[in-house]
């Protein structure tokens, strides 16, 4: 297993994966985050097996995080639209 003490971008990969895992643990009912952890673990496995280089792993993890942020924005916009519709209806 690649350890964080190697420093640099390797540390970023490991920390991003840990951050994704922690976020999912804090939100166990969020199926998107649970699936995101699985995808992150897959990236980690490929990284540890040298099938993916550091930059590729960082890019893939960044894509996962961006997808999650986009999803949260869409959910927020949907909630606001639904709230506005509710308020104008009643």
N, C-alpha and C positions, 0 to 999 in steps of 0.2 A: 504494500500500500504506500502511496506517495504521502509523505507527511508535510505538514505546514511549515516545518523548520527550513525547508528548501528556500522559502521566501519568494518575493516578487509575485509574478502572475500566478504561480502555482498556489500561493497562499490565497489569492483572490478566488480561484476556482473552488478551493476547499471551503472558504468562508461563505461564498454564495450558496453552495449546496447546503451548508449548515443553516444558513439564514432561511432558505426555502423550507427545510425540514422543520425549523422552529415555528415559522409562520403557520404551516399546516398543523402542527401539534396544537397551536393556540386556537385553531379554527377547525376542529375535527369533523364538523358537519358540512364543510365546504368541499364538495366533491371535486371541484376544479383544482383546488390546492392539493388534495390527496393524489390526484392524477399527476399533478405537476411534480410532486416528490418522486413519483415513479420515473418520470422522464428525467429528472435531475440525477437520480441514482443510475439510470442507464448511461447518461453522459459521464458520470463519475467512473463507472465501470470501464467504459471505452477509453477514458483518459488514463486510468490506472494501467490498462492493458496496452497503452501506447498506440491505440487505434485512432485516437484523436489527439492533436497537439494542444498545447495550452491555449493558444489564441482561438482555435476552433471551439474548445470547451467554453471559453469565456463568451464567445459570440452566441453559442447555443443557449447558454444560461441567460444571457442578456435578452435573447428572444423570448424565452419563457417568462421572464420578469415583465417584459414589455407587454406580452399577451395578457398577463394577469392585470397589469395596470389599466390596459384598454378595457378589459372586461369590467373592472370596478367602475370606470368612468361611464360605461354604457349602462350598468346597473343603476348608478346614481342618477343619470339622466332619465332613465325609465321611471325611477321612483318619483322624481320631481314632476315628470309629465303626468304620471298617474295621480299624484297628489293634486296637481293643478286641475286636472279633469274632475276629480272628486269634489274639490272646493267649488268649482264653477257649476257643478251639477246640483249640489245641495246648498 
